[in-house]
Amino acid sequence: MHSSTAWTPRTVARLLVVLLALLVAQGGAGSEALTAPRPRTVAGTEAATPDRPRYDVTLRANADGSRWTGRQRVSFRNSSARPLSEVYVRLWGNGVDKCGTTGTPPAVEVSKVRGGTAARPSVNCTALRIALPKPLARGERATISFDVSITVPGRNDRFGREGAFRFLGNALPVLAVHDAKGWHLDPYVSTGESFYTLASDFRVALDHPSNLKIPATGRTRTLPGEPGRSVTVSVAQRVRDFAWAAGPFRTAVATTPGGVRVKSYWAPRTSATGVRLTRADGAAAVDRFGKEFGRYPYGEIDLVMTSEFGGGMEYPGLVLLGTTDEGSAVVHEVAHQWWYGIVGNDEYGAPWLDESFAQYANARFYGWDTRGCWSEVDWPSERTALTNSMAYWAAHRGEYHLIYTAGSCALADLERTLGAGTMARLLKRYAHDHWYGVSTTADFKKAAQSVTTKDLGPFWKRHRIR
């Protein structure tokens, strides 16, 4: 393995102790949420698989954190009634540059696959098929492993860089999902997200120069490594992705009244006023949404702030934020910890289920007046619907704002239709019933109809929720 051969036995021993401690802490932090029932498979449907994935990763960075190499091991279970003869690994980091150019390889490369036979990457080098040695029966587990090389591209993006700072969102290979619709091998989109994953466990060790701070998904601890280097160890349970950043960040740590540890990282030139506002609003939001939707289960969240990052981007336990004197999009991104993170959805097939819900939570947090916000004038055509997939929005980029504006307005109108108290109970029950699972538009419509005697059919039609 690229990253472990240089570690001393003492470092490895400390690493094992820290992993055990972080596992205990992670479980304790989420004890209340873990009592939520596992999602049930409806009779006649096919379970999403491979499920209960566990990722064990060791990566080593170069001097500035722009290149990471190491080994990744993934174990998983087949929860489908059908034997599983293959899996697909999504290499989302290749989404923008695809398969690279002559002389420039893809940003994320996988090699030396064990536990299966790899084909050539497909879907513009964002999907790698691995045939299993023999079909995996229902309930059985299997393991694949491979070397991985990650080169951070030279653009300011969720997988990119800003000055001395590196962002590694959607950089780590993750398993694709197979369900009743087959394998989800949708293309990458830069407008919005394409991602669809099942709740997974990650144990990640990042070996890096000691001058780099490493915010990351999960509970983290940094240990001394070789001279001039450190090892940041992270454990994250039942999350949909793993992201990290690297750079000479300034840092601060605070604990909210609700017991969530908020770790703030910011680039030195970031607005001091914006950093203060972001830290305050982020801490308040994680506690408020914990009360409204269900307790935040991960114990820790990292806020990563720079002056030029465009908007914000959410990952489990970590958000990337462009931060100015006016603050940032932190509340919307924190709301995503529930809407996409805890209550999962196919972000390519039904992006409104996370973006509209996160923006509705954002509007409620700031007390925006949403009365009369719905307008039929804003809709370009009859084909435009809140429930359209990213295939539609990517082809009609000028309309994508409707996911945020009209989507949050539709939920605010639903609150007025049901009553504030009923809406609050609906969202908390809906979150509980899909905790760590995957929801669909049909699931939400069914949940909403179950709390009222009113026929919501006309409401869905008027608000283009199809």
BELVENTA-V791709 format. One record per backbone hydrogen bond with DSSP energy under -1.0 kcal/mol. NH is the residue of the N-H (numbers start at 1). CO is the residue of the C=O. If there is no record, write none. Layout:
nh=NH co=CO
nh=NH co=CO
//
This chain:
nh=5 co=1
nh=7 co=4
nh=12 co=8
nh=13 co=9
nh=14 co=10
nh=15 co=11
nh=16 co=12
nh=17 co=13
nh=18 co=14
nh=19 co=15
nh=20 co=16
nh=21 co=17
nh=22 co=18
nh=23 co=19
nh=24 co=20
nh=25 co=21
nh=26 co=22
nh=27 co=23
nh=28 co=24
nh=29 co=25
nh=30 co=26
nh=31 co=28
nh=34 co=30
nh=35 co=32
nh=36 co=33
nh=45 co=42
nh=49 co=178
nh=51 co=77
nh=54 co=75
nh=55 co=201
nh=56 co=73
nh=57 co=203
nh=58 co=71
nh=59 co=205
nh=60 co=69
nh=61 co=207
nh=62 co=67
nh=68 co=150
nh=69 co=60
nh=70 co=148
nh=71 co=58
nh=72 co=146
nh=73 co=56
nh=74 co=144
nh=75 co=54
nh=76 co=142
nh=77 co=51
nh=78 co=140
nh=84 co=136
nh=87 co=130
nh=89 co=128
nh=90 co=174
nh=91 co=126
nh=94 co=91
nh=95 co=92
nh=98 co=94
nh=100 co=97
nh=101 co=104
nh=104 co=101
nh=109 co=149
nh=111 co=147
nh=114 co=145
nh=117 co=131
nh=119 co=129
nh=122 co=127
nh=126 co=122
nh=127 co=122
nh=128 co=89
nh=130 co=87
nh=131 co=117
nh=132 co=85
nh=136 co=84
nh=139 co=78
nh=140 co=137
nh=142 co=76
nh=144 co=74
nh=145 co=114
nh=146 co=72
nh=147 co=111
nh=148 co=70
nh=149 co=109
nh=150 co=68
nh=151 co=107
nh=152 co=66
nh=157 co=155
nh=160 co=167
nh=161 co=155
nh=162 co=165
nh=165 co=162
nh=166 co=246
nh=167 co=160
nh=168 co=244
nh=169 co=158
nh=174 co=90
nh=176 co=88
nh=178 co=49
nh=179 co=182
nh=182 co=179
nh=184 co=177
nh=185 co=183
nh=200 co=239
nh=201 co=53
nh=202 co=236
nh=203 co=55
nh=204 co=234
nh=205 co=57
nh=206 co=232
nh=207 co=59
nh=208 co=230
nh=210 co=228
nh=212 co=209
nh=213 co=247
nh=217 co=243
nh=219 co=235
nh=221 co=233
nh=223 co=231
nh=225 co=229
nh=229 co=226
nh=230 co=208
nh=231 co=223
nh=232 co=206
nh=233 co=221
nh=234 co=204
nh=235 co=219
nh=236 co=202
nh=239 co=200
nh=244 co=168
nh=245 co=215
nh=246 co=166
nh=247 co=213
nh=249 co=247
nh=250 co=266
nh=252 co=264
nh=254 co=262
nh=256 co=260
nh=259 co=256
nh=261 co=299
nh=262 co=254
nh=263 co=301
nh=264 co=252
nh=265 co=303
nh=266 co=250
nh=267 co=305
nh=270 co=267
nh=275 co=271
nh=276 co=272
nh=277 co=273
nh=278 co=274
nh=279 co=275
nh=280 co=276
nh=281 co=277
nh=282 co=278
nh=283 co=279
nh=284 co=280
nh=285 co=281
nh=286 co=282
nh=287 co=283
nh=288 co=284
nh=289 co=285
nh=290 co=286
nh=291 co=287
nh=292 co=288
nh=293 co=289
nh=301 co=261
nh=302 co=317
nh=303 co=263
nh=304 co=319
nh=305 co=265
nh=306 co=321
nh=313 co=320
nh=315 co=318
nh=318 co=315
nh=319 co=302
nh=320 co=313
nh=321 co=304
nh=322 co=311
nh=323 co=306
nh=324 co=327
nh=327 co=324
nh=333 co=329
nh=334 co=330
nh=335 co=331
nh=336 co=332
nh=337 co=334
nh=338 co=335
nh=339 co=335
nh=340 co=338
nh=340 co=343
nh=341 co=336
nh=342 co=337
nh=343 co=338
nh=344 co=437
nh=347 co=195
nh=347 co=345
nh=350 co=346
nh=353 co=350
nh=354 co=351
nh=355 co=351
nh=356 co=352
nh=358 co=354
nh=359 co=355
nh=360 co=356
nh=361 co=357
nh=362 co=358
nh=363 co=359
nh=364 co=360
nh=365 co=361
nh=366 co=362
nh=368 co=363
nh=373 co=370
nh=379 co=376
nh=384 co=381
nh=386 co=464
nh=387 co=464
nh=388 co=385
nh=390 co=348
nh=393 co=389
nh=394 co=390
nh=399 co=396
nh=400 co=397
nh=402 co=399
nh=403 co=400
nh=404 co=401
nh=405 co=401
nh=407 co=402
nh=408 co=404
nh=409 co=405
nh=410 co=406
nh=411 co=407
nh=412 co=408
nh=413 co=409
nh=414 co=410
nh=415 co=411
nh=416 co=412
nh=417 co=413
nh=418 co=414
nh=419 co=415
nh=423 co=419
nh=424 co=420
nh=425 co=421
nh=426 co=422
nh=427 co=423
nh=428 co=424
nh=429 co=425
nh=430 co=426
nh=431 co=427
nh=432 co=428
nh=433 co=429
nh=434 co=430
nh=435 co=432
nh=436 co=342
nh=437 co=434
nh=439 co=344
nh=444 co=440
nh=445 co=441
nh=446 co=442
nh=447 co=443
nh=448 co=444
nh=449 co=445
nh=450 co=446
nh=451 co=448
nh=452 co=449
nh=460 co=456
nh=461 co=457
nh=462 co=458
nh=463 co=459
nh=464 co=461
nh=465 co=460
//
